[in-house]
Amino acid sequence: MKKTAIILAAGMGKRLGDETNALPKALVKVGDKTLLAHTVDLIRELDFDRIIVVGGFMFESVEKEINDLPGDIEIYENKFFEHQNLLSLEKGIREVRSGAVFVTNIDYIIGSSVVKVFKSNLYDKLIVFGSRDEKAFIEDGMKMKLCDGRLVSISKDLSDFDLAYTGHLFVGQYFLSDFRNVIKELLKNGDTMKLVTESAINGLIDQNFSINVCDVGEADWVEIDTFEELEYARARYASNKENYSRKKKESLEKCLLCRSENIKEYYRGIDNYFSKKEVVFSACLTCSLIFQNPRPSAEEYEKMYAEVFQDQRRGLDNYEKAVERVKSKGYDHKKREAAYFQGFIKERGNYLDIGGAWGTLAKAVEILYPVSIQIVEPSELAAQVAREYHGFAVHTGDFDSFLSMRVDKKYDFVSLSHVLEHMLDPLDFLVKLRDVLDDDGYVYIAVPDVSRPFDASDKFFHIEHTIYFSTKTLRQILQKSGFEIVRTWTNENDLKIICRKSSFEQNINFSADDLPAVKRAIFFVDTKYKILRATKKMVSFILPKRYIYKLTIIAARALQKLGIIRN
């Protein structure tokens, strides 16, 4: 389900006094950030796919703030900003064709406990959020009346009410069309100087829609309409900044390979591979390693690999769909990869596939070599397919959890097919890997080769990859963790090696001499894709739409055959 957040930011903030003499309300600051920035941070933590901001008063100033904020944010203008905010909501909702919608004003700073409730309750229904905490009841605030747990009225004028409204509404994907129609009907027949978002909620109630109410518990938020409320919000934020600041990424002060502090930002951009989030990568000026910095926490990565990376990223939400995808793909491509194992994998040996996904590489190994197979895979759905469809022994979880549960067993051959670049601490992982490998065993590693990028930077550098290797940095991290490379292959897609145990190398001669070559390679690929994308855009203006898709497919296949693009 695609989720879009609509932020209503058109207001003038007249009741904020001198604060809005030269600023729109959206740009008033609480702490070190504007109200708009606080709201965008909230939406990013809630992991929405798309953010729409509707500005109005001093639109150019709000637009500039949007451009200065990281990530992809769309902004639209409501020229009738002196009217009530239903016009802004209609302006935003018309841009959403499908999926679910979360609606919020920029009037709030939100505490962590409320954010936690939001995260747990954004499922496919009509949901409003409120609190029974008496501290939430203010004279001019929105109030809600319930009957049998369902919302029956929402208004500032209620004298008999059950909850205070937090100002946040979630419209599930199956209710989007009805919600849009209610808004259109209200604006067609009503007074836009009086119609607010809550008018649309009451319109749904009038049409007998069942609206769920989620109690967020303690009133851990501040609504800001007056100057007094703004001063209170600033004091509350200053006294507990951590509670009202959204989760920050983990920053690294030292290189993951050589431990040097001589690092600098190397790349910053939007991850258009999948997440659509901003990513930042640092380069070590001592050894030339490139790694994500800052990066999500270990807990966030654990959830990503358990629930998102293998399944949601591919639009797979159940076992049957996953199996159909495996069947449609077949095993030929994995058999080609498993062919690299020949001469290193032992017959009737013990084979461990870490990050084995759906079990397709293991299946190719089973077809080609008579070995005993064990898979480690964090995705629950992928692990289920590998276990139930392919019939393999599968540990669902990460490598550390596998180590804590395994018996004292050694493996002759271990494969890490596009796994090492996902590790938070690759050195620690490789040292632990030595303990499960036979003294005469081998490890196969495949990683993206940063000196031979296969896509534009906005798709090559993405949030799931914590680290990027060149041949040199991969060799050095293996030396430092007690391995030596015995065979290397490079091709257009990745860097493949076979390695084995050796002594731990302490005196490694680190240098950053390959950084210029990496930079040139990335620049070349980015330039190539800019030209291709610009050409595609130009063609789309010239040709009728019915020809564009067909022509794009033909052109893409031709460019792939010529080796100009990968996909």
C-alpha positions as CSV (number, residue, x, y, z in Angstrom):
1,M,0.0,0.0,0.0
2,K,1.5,3.3,-1.1
3,K,1.2,6.0,1.6
4,T,1.1,9.7,1.0
5,A,1.3,12.5,3.6
6,I,-0.4,15.8,3.0
7,I,0.9,18.7,5.0
8,L,-1.4,21.7,5.2
9,A,0.9,24.8,5.4
10,A,-1.0,27.6,3.8
11,G,-1.9,29.5,6.9
12,M,-0.9,33.1,8.0
13,G,-0.7,32.5,11.7
14,K,-2.4,35.8,12.6
15,R,-2.7,34.9,16.3
16,L,1.0,34.4,16.7
17,G,1.6,38.2,16.9
18,D,4.9,39.6,15.9
19,E,6.2,36.1,15.0
20,T,4.4,36.2,11.7
21,N,4.9,39.8,10.7
22,A,7.4,38.7,8.2
23,L,7.0,35.0,8.1
24,P,4.2,32.5,7.3
25,K,3.2,30.3,10.2
26,A,5.0,27.3,8.6
27,L,8.4,29.0,9.0
28,V,8.0,30.0,12.7
29,K,10.7,28.2,14.7
30,V,10.4,25.9,17.7
31,G,13.9,25.2,18.8
32,D,16.3,25.1,15.9
33,K,13.7,24.1,13.3
34,T,10.7,25.5,11.6
35,L,7.2,24.1,12.3
36,L,7.3,22.8,8.7
37,A,10.6,21.0,9.2
38,H,9.3,19.4,12.4
39,T,6.3,18.1,10.5
40,V,8.4,16.8,7.6
41,D,10.7,15.0,10.1
42,L,7.6,13.4,11.7
43,I,6.4,12.2,8.2
44,R,9.9,10.8,7.4
45,E,9.9,8.8,10.7
46,L,6.5,7.4,9.9
47,D,8.1,6.1,6.6
48,F,5.7,7.6,4.0
49,D,6.4,7.0,0.4
50,R,5.4,10.5,-0.7
51,I,5.2,14.0,0.9
52,I,2.9,16.7,-0.4
53,V,3.0,20.2,1.1
54,V,0.2,22.7,0.3
55,G,1.5,26.3,0.8
56,G,-0.3,29.6,0.5
57,F,0.6,32.7,2.4
58,M,4.2,33.8,1.4
59,F,4.3,30.8,-0.9
60,E,7.8,31.5,-2.3
61,S,9.3,31.5,1.3
62,V,7.7,28.1,2.0
63,E,8.8,26.8,-1.3
64,K,12.4,27.9,-0.5
65,E,12.3,26.1,2.8
66,I,11.1,22.9,1.0
67,N,14.0,23.1,-1.4
68,D,16.4,23.4,1.5
69,L,15.0,20.4,3.3
70,P,16.5,17.0,2.3
71,G,14.6,14.5,0.2
72,D,11.8,14.6,-2.3
73,I,8.9,16.9,-1.3
74,E,6.2,18.1,-3.6
75,I,4.7,21.6,-3.0
76,Y,1.5,23.0,-4.4
77,E,0.0,26.5,-3.9
78,N,-3.4,27.4,-2.5
79,K,-4.0,31.0,-3.5
80,F,-7.1,31.3,-1.4
81,F,-5.1,30.8,1.9
82,E,-7.3,33.3,3.8
83,H,-10.1,30.8,3.6
84,Q,-10.2,27.8,5.8
85,N,-8.0,24.7,5.2
86,L,-10.4,22.4,3.3
87,L,-9.3,24.2,0.1
88,S,-5.7,23.3,0.9
89,L,-6.7,19.7,1.6
90,E,-8.6,19.5,-1.8
91,K,-5.5,20.9,-3.5
92,G,-3.3,18.2,-2.1
93,I,-5.8,15.3,-2.4
94,R,-6.3,15.9,-6.1
95,E,-2.6,15.0,-6.6
96,V,-3.1,11.5,-5.1
97,R,-4.5,9.0,-7.5
98,S,-4.3,5.9,-5.2
99,G,-3.1,4.5,-1.9
100,A,-3.6,5.8,1.6
101,V,-3.4,9.4,2.8
102,F,-2.2,10.9,6.2
103,V,-3.4,14.5,6.8
104,T,-1.7,16.9,9.2
105,N,-1.3,20.6,9.7
106,I,2.0,22.2,10.6
107,D,0.6,23.4,14.0
108,Y,2.2,20.7,16.2
109,I,5.3,19.4,17.8
110,I,4.7,15.7,18.5
111,G,6.3,13.6,21.3
112,S,7.8,10.2,20.9
113,S,5.0,8.3,22.6
114,V,2.4,9.7,20.1
115,V,4.7,8.9,17.2
116,K,4.9,5.3,18.4
117,V,1.1,5.0,18.4
118,F,1.0,6.5,14.9
119,K,3.4,3.9,13.7
120,S,1.4,1.0,15.1
121,N,-2.0,2.2,13.8
122,L,-1.6,3.3,10.2
123,Y,-3.5,0.4,8.7
124,D,-6.1,0.4,6.0
125,K,-9.1,2.1,7.6
126,L,-10.4,5.5,8.4
127,I,-8.7,6.6,11.6
128,V,-8.6,9.8,13.6
129,F,-6.2,10.2,16.6
130,G,-7.2,11.7,19.9
131,S,-6.5,11.6,23.6
132,R,-8.6,11.3,26.8
133,D,-5.9,13.0,28.8
134,E,-7.5,16.1,30.4
135,K,-4.4,18.1,29.7
136,A,-5.3,17.8,26.0
137,F,-8.7,19.5,26.4
138,I,-8.3,23.2,25.5
139,E,-11.2,25.6,25.0
140,D,-10.4,26.3,21.4
141,G,-9.4,22.8,20.5
142,M,-11.1,20.2,18.4
143,K,-13.1,17.6,20.4
144,M,-14.6,14.2,19.5
145,K,-17.7,12.4,20.6
146,L,-17.9,8.6,20.4
147,C,-20.6,6.0,20.4
148,D,-19.7,2.3,20.7
149,G,-16.0,3.2,20.0
150,R,-16.8,4.9,16.7
151,L,-16.7,8.7,16.0
152,V,-20.1,10.4,15.7
153,S,-19.0,14.0,15.8
154,I,-15.9,16.3,15.7
155,S,-16.1,20.0,16.5
156,K,-14.7,22.8,18.6
157,D,-18.2,23.5,19.8
158,L,-19.0,20.2,21.5
159,S,-20.0,20.5,25.1
160,D,-20.3,16.7,25.5
161,F,-17.2,15.0,24.3
162,D,-14.9,12.0,24.9
163,L,-11.5,12.9,23.4
164,A,-9.4,15.8,22.2
165,Y,-8.4,15.6,18.6
166,T,-4.6,15.5,17.8
167,G,-5.2,17.0,14.4
168,H,-4.2,13.8,12.4
169,L,-6.3,11.8,10.1
170,F,-5.5,8.6,8.2
171,V,-7.6,7.6,5.1
172,G,-7.0,4.0,4.0
173,Q,-6.7,3.3,0.3
174,Y,-10.2,1.9,-0.1
175,F,-11.7,5.1,1.3
176,L,-9.7,7.6,-0.7
177,S,-12.3,8.0,-3.5
178,D,-15.2,8.5,-1.0
179,F,-13.1,11.0,1.0
180,R,-12.3,12.9,-2.2
181,N,-16.0,13.0,-3.2
182,V,-17.1,14.3,0.2
183,I,-14.5,17.1,-0.1
184,K,-15.7,18.1,-3.6
185,E,-19.4,18.1,-2.5
186,L,-18.7,20.3,0.6
187,L,-16.7,22.8,-1.5
188,K,-19.4,22.8,-4.2
189,N,-22.2,23.7,-1.7
190,G,-20.5,25.2,1.3
191,D,-18.8,28.3,2.6
192,T,-15.1,28.0,2.1
193,M,-14.5,30.6,4.9
194,K,-15.9,28.0,7.3
195,L,-15.0,24.6,5.8
196,V,-12.1,22.8,7.5
197,T,-10.6,19.3,7.3
198,E,-12.9,18.2,10.2
199,S,-15.9,19.2,8.0
200,A,-14.9,16.3,5.7
201,I,-14.7,14.0,8.6
202,N,-18.2,14.9,9.6
203,G,-19.2,14.5,6.0
204,L,-18.0,10.9,6.1
205,I,-20.0,10.4,9.3
206,D,-23.1,11.8,7.7
207,Q,-22.7,9.2,4.9
208,N,-22.5,6.4,7.6
209,F,-18.8,5.6,7.2
210,S,-17.4,3.9,10.3
211,I,-14.4,6.0,11.5
212,N,-12.1,4.4,14.0
213,V,-10.7,6.4,16.9
214,C,-7.2,5.7,18.2
215,D,-6.4,7.0,21.7
216,V,-2.7,8.1,21.8
217,G,-2.7,8.2,25.6
218,E,-0.9,11.0,27.3
219,A,-1.2,14.4,25.6
220,D,2.4,14.3,24.4
221,W,2.0,17.0,21.8
222,V,1.5,20.8,21.7
223,E,-0.8,22.5,19.3
224,I,0.3,26.0,18.3
225,D,-2.3,28.5,17.4
226,T,-1.6,31.5,19.7
227,F,1.6,33.2,20.8
228,E,1.1,31.8,24.3
229,E,1.0,28.3,22.9
230,L,4.1,29.0,20.9
231,E,6.0,30.1,24.0
232,Y,4.8,27.0,25.8
233,A,5.9,24.7,22.9
234,R,9.3,26.3,22.9
235,A,9.7,25.8,26.6
236,R,8.5,22.2,26.4
237,Y,10.8,21.5,23.5
238,A,13.8,23.1,25.2
239,S,13.2,21.0,28.4
240,N,13.0,17.7,26.5
241,K,14.4,18.2,23.0
242,E,15.1,14.5,22.5
243,N,11.3,13.7,23.0
244,Y,10.2,16.2,20.4
245,S,13.1,15.6,17.9
246,R,12.7,12.7,15.5
247,K,15.1,9.8,15.4
248,K,18.5,10.7,14.1
249,K,20.7,8.3,12.1
250,E,23.9,6.8,13.5
251,S,27.0,8.8,12.7
252,L,30.4,7.3,12.3
253,E,33.6,9.1,13.3
254,K,36.1,6.5,12.1
255,C,36.5,4.5,9.0
256,L,35.2,0.9,9.1
257,L,38.4,-0.5,7.6
258,C,41.4,1.4,8.7
259,R,39.8,3.2,11.7
260,S,41.1,6.6,10.5
261,E,39.2,9.7,11.4
262,N,40.3,11.3,8.2
263,I,36.9,11.0,6.5
264,K,34.8,13.4,4.5
265,E,31.4,13.5,2.8
266,Y,31.6,11.8,-0.7
267,Y,28.1,11.6,-2.0
268,R,24.7,12.9,-0.9
269,G,21.4,12.3,-2.8
270,I,18.0,10.6,-2.9
271,D,17.9,6.8,-3.0
272,N,15.8,6.2,-6.1
273,Y,16.5,2.5,-6.0
274,F,13.7,1.9,-3.6
275,S,13.4,3.9,-0.3
276,K,13.2,7.5,-1.8
277,K,15.1,8.7,1.3
278,E,18.2,10.8,1.4
279,V,21.5,8.9,1.7
280,V,24.9,10.2,2.6
281,F,28.2,8.4,2.0
282,S,31.6,9.2,3.4
283,A,35.0,8.4,1.9
284,C,38.1,7.6,3.9
285,L,41.0,9.7,2.8
286,T,43.4,7.2,4.3
287,C,42.3,3.9,2.7
288,S,39.6,5.0,0.2
289,L,36.7,2.9,1.6
290,I,33.3,4.4,0.9
291,F,30.6,3.9,3.5
292,Q,27.1,5.2,4.5
293,N,27.4,7.9,7.1
294,P,25.2,8.7,8.9
295,R,23.1,5.5,8.6
296,P,20.0,4.0,10.1
297,S,20.3,2.2,13.4
298,A,20.9,-1.6,13.8
299,E,17.2,-1.9,14.9
300,E,16.0,-0.2,11.8
301,Y,18.1,-2.4,9.6
302,E,16.9,-5.5,11.4
303,K,13.3,-4.5,10.7
304,M,14.2,-3.6,7.1
305,Y,15.6,-7.0,6.3
306,A,13.0,-8.9,8.1
307,E,10.0,-7.1,6.5
308,V,11.0,-4.9,3.5
309,F,14.1,-5.7,1.6
310,Q,13.2,-9.1,0.0
311,D,9.4,-8.9,0.0
312,Q,7.9,-5.4,0.2
313,R,10.6,-4.0,-2.1
314,R,9.3,-6.4,-4.8
315,G,5.6,-6.0,-4.0
316,L,5.4,-9.5,-2.4
317,D,3.1,-9.8,0.6
318,N,2.4,-13.6,0.8
319,Y,3.9,-17.0,0.2
320,E,2.0,-17.7,-3.0
321,K,3.1,-14.6,-4.8
322,A,6.7,-15.2,-3.7
323,V,6.7,-18.8,-5.0
324,E,5.2,-17.6,-8.3
325,R,8.0,-15.1,-8.7
326,V,10.6,-17.8,-8.0
327,K,9.0,-20.1,-10.6
328,S,8.9,-17.3,-13.2
329,K,12.6,-16.5,-12.6
330,G,13.9,-20.1,-12.8
331,Y,17.4,-21.1,-11.8
332,D,19.5,-20.5,-14.9
333,H,21.0,-17.2,-13.7
334,K,21.8,-18.7,-10.3
335,K,23.4,-21.8,-11.9
336,R,25.7,-19.4,-13.8
337,E,26.7,-17.9,-10.5
338,A,27.1,-21.3,-8.8
339,A,29.5,-22.3,-11.6
340,Y,32.1,-20.0,-10.0
341,F,32.2,-22.4,-7.1
342,Q,33.6,-25.3,-9.2
343,G,37.0,-26.5,-7.9
344,F,36.4,-25.0,-4.5
345,I,33.2,-26.6,-3.2
346,K,33.6,-30.1,-1.9
347,E,31.4,-33.0,-2.9
348,R,29.3,-34.2,0.0
349,G,30.6,-31.2,2.0
350,N,28.7,-28.8,4.2
351,Y,27.5,-25.6,2.3
352,L,26.3,-22.5,4.2
353,D,24.5,-19.7,2.2
354,I,24.3,-16.5,4.3
355,G,21.6,-14.1,3.1
356,G,20.2,-17.0,1.0
357,A,17.0,-15.1,0.2
358,W,14.4,-17.4,-1.5
359,G,16.8,-20.3,-1.7
360,T,17.4,-20.0,-5.5
361,L,21.2,-19.9,-5.3
362,A,21.1,-22.9,-2.9
363,K,18.8,-24.7,-5.3
364,A,21.3,-24.1,-8.2
365,V,24.1,-25.5,-5.9
366,E,21.9,-28.5,-5.1
367,I,21.5,-29.1,-8.9
368,L,25.2,-28.8,-9.6
369,Y,26.9,-30.3,-6.6
370,P,26.1,-33.1,-4.1
371,V,26.3,-31.1,-0.8
372,S,24.4,-30.6,2.5
373,I,22.8,-27.2,2.5
374,Q,22.1,-24.7,5.3
375,I,20.6,-21.2,4.7
376,V,20.6,-18.1,6.9
377,E,18.1,-15.5,5.9
378,P,16.5,-12.6,7.9
379,S,13.4,-12.1,5.8
380,E,10.5,-14.2,7.2
381,L,8.8,-14.6,3.9
382,A,12.0,-15.4,1.9
383,A,13.0,-17.9,4.6
384,Q,9.6,-19.6,4.4
385,V,9.9,-20.0,0.6
386,A,13.5,-21.4,1.0
387,R,12.2,-23.8,3.7
388,E,8.8,-24.9,2.4
389,Y,9.1,-24.6,-1.3
390,H,12.7,-25.6,-1.8
391,G,13.0,-27.9,1.3
392,F,16.2,-26.5,2.8
393,A,17.2,-26.2,6.4
394,V,16.8,-22.4,7.1
395,H,17.6,-20.3,10.1
396,T,15.4,-17.2,10.1
397,G,17.4,-14.3,11.5
398,D,20.8,-12.7,11.1
399,F,24.2,-14.3,11.3
400,D,24.7,-13.5,15.0
401,S,21.4,-15.2,16.0
402,F,22.5,-18.2,13.8
403,L,25.8,-18.4,15.7
404,S,24.0,-18.3,19.1
405,M,21.9,-21.3,18.1
406,R,24.1,-23.5,16.0
407,V,25.9,-26.6,17.2
408,D,29.6,-26.9,16.9
409,K,29.6,-27.5,13.2
410,K,32.1,-26.4,10.5
411,Y,31.3,-25.6,6.8
412,D,33.5,-26.4,3.8
413,F,32.1,-23.7,1.6
414,V,30.2,-20.4,2.5
415,S,28.6,-18.1,0.0
416,L,28.0,-14.3,0.6
417,S,26.3,-13.3,-2.6
418,H,25.7,-9.5,-2.3
419,V,25.7,-9.7,1.5
420,L,28.9,-8.1,2.7
421,E,27.9,-4.6,1.5
422,H,24.9,-4.8,3.9
423,M,26.9,-5.4,7.1
424,L,27.1,-2.7,9.7
425,D,30.5,-4.0,10.9
426,P,32.0,-6.1,8.1
427,L,35.3,-6.7,10.0
428,D,33.5,-8.2,13.0
429,F,31.3,-10.3,10.7
430,L,34.3,-11.7,8.8
431,V,36.2,-12.6,12.0
432,K,33.1,-14.5,13.3
433,L,32.8,-16.2,9.9
434,R,36.3,-17.7,10.3
435,D,35.0,-19.7,13.3
436,V,32.4,-21.6,11.2
437,L,34.7,-22.2,8.2
438,D,36.8,-25.4,8.0
439,D,40.6,-24.7,7.9
440,D,40.7,-25.9,4.3
441,G,37.3,-24.3,3.4
442,Y,36.5,-21.5,1.0
443,V,34.3,-18.4,1.0
444,Y,32.6,-16.9,-2.1
445,I,31.9,-13.2,-2.0
446,A,30.1,-11.1,-4.6
447,V,29.8,-7.3,-4.0
448,P,29.1,-4.2,-6.2
449,D,32.4,-2.8,-7.5
450,V,32.5,0.9,-6.7
451,S,35.2,1.4,-9.3
452,R,32.8,-0.1,-12.0
453,P,29.3,1.4,-11.1
454,F,26.5,-0.2,-13.1
455,D,23.9,2.5,-12.6
456,A,23.5,6.2,-11.9
457,S,24.4,7.4,-8.4
458,D,20.8,7.8,-7.4
459,K,20.2,4.1,-7.9
460,F,23.7,2.8,-7.2
461,F,24.1,4.4,-3.7
462,H,21.1,3.2,-1.7
463,I,20.1,2.9,1.9
464,E,20.4,-0.9,2.2
465,H,24.1,-0.7,1.3
466,T,26.3,0.4,4.2
467,I,29.6,0.0,2.4
468,Y,31.0,-0.1,-1.1
469,F,34.2,-1.9,-2.0
470,S,36.8,-1.7,-4.7
471,T,39.1,-4.7,-5.4
472,K,41.7,-3.1,-3.2
473,T,39.5,-2.3,-0.2
474,L,37.9,-5.7,-0.4
475,R,41.3,-7.4,-0.3
476,Q,42.4,-5.3,2.6
477,I,39.4,-5.9,4.8
478,L,39.8,-9.6,4.1
479,Q,43.5,-9.4,5.1
480,K,42.6,-7.6,8.3
481,S,40.0,-10.3,9.2
482,G,42.3,-13.3,8.5
483,F,41.5,-14.2,4.9
484,E,43.4,-14.2,1.6
485,I,42.0,-14.0,-1.9
486,V,42.7,-17.0,-4.2
487,R,40.6,-16.0,-7.2
488,T,39.1,-12.8,-8.5
489,W,36.6,-12.1,-11.3
490,T,35.3,-8.7,-12.4
491,N,32.4,-8.1,-14.7
492,E,29.8,-5.4,-15.5
493,N,27.6,-6.2,-12.5
494,D,29.9,-6.9,-9.6
495,L,33.2,-8.1,-8.1
496,K,33.4,-11.8,-7.3
497,I,36.2,-13.5,-5.3
498,I,37.0,-16.8,-3.6
499,C,39.0,-16.5,-0.4
500,R,40.3,-18.8,2.3
501,K,41.7,-18.5,5.9
502,S,45.1,-17.0,6.4
503,S,46.9,-15.2,9.2
504,F,45.6,-11.9,10.4
505,E,47.5,-9.2,8.6
506,Q,48.4,-6.3,10.9
507,N,50.8,-4.2,8.7
508,I,48.5,-3.2,5.8
509,N,49.7,-0.4,3.6
510,F,46.6,1.7,3.4
511,S,46.3,4.4,0.7
512,A,43.6,6.4,-1.0
513,D,45.2,6.3,-4.4
514,D,42.2,4.7,-6.1
515,L,39.6,7.4,-5.0
516,P,40.3,9.6,-8.1
517,A,39.6,6.6,-10.4
518,V,36.4,5.8,-8.5
519,K,35.3,9.4,-8.8
520,R,35.9,9.4,-12.6
521,A,34.0,6.2,-13.1
522,I,31.0,7.5,-11.1
523,F,31.1,10.8,-13.0
524,F,31.2,8.9,-16.4
525,V,28.2,6.7,-15.5
526,D,26.2,9.6,-14.1
527,T,26.8,11.7,-17.2
528,K,25.7,8.7,-19.4
529,Y,22.5,8.3,-17.6
530,K,21.8,12.1,-17.5
531,I,22.0,12.1,-21.3
532,L,19.8,9.0,-21.6
533,R,17.2,10.4,-19.2
534,A,17.2,13.8,-21.0
535,T,16.8,12.1,-24.4
536,K,13.9,10.1,-23.0
537,K,12.2,13.2,-21.6
538,M,12.7,15.0,-25.0
539,V,11.2,12.1,-26.9
540,S,8.2,12.1,-24.6
541,F,7.4,15.7,-25.6
542,I,7.6,14.9,-29.3
543,L,5.9,11.5,-29.7
544,P,2.3,10.6,-28.8
545,K,2.0,8.8,-25.5
546,R,0.9,5.5,-27.1
547,Y,4.3,5.1,-28.8
548,I,6.5,6.1,-25.8
549,Y,6.2,2.9,-23.8
550,K,6.9,0.6,-26.8
551,L,9.8,2.7,-28.0
552,T,11.3,2.8,-24.4
553,I,11.3,-1.0,-24.3
554,I,12.9,-1.3,-27.7
555,A,15.6,1.3,-26.9
556,A,16.3,-0.2,-23.4
557,R,16.9,-3.7,-24.9
558,A,19.2,-2.3,-27.6
559,L,21.2,-0.3,-25.1
560,Q,21.5,-3.3,-22.8
561,K,22.8,-5.5,-25.6
562,L,25.4,-2.8,-26.4
563,G,26.4,-2.7,-22.8
564,I,25.6,1.0,-22.5
565,I,23.1,0.5,-19.6
566,R,22.4,-2.3,-17.2
567,N,18.6,-1.8,-16.8
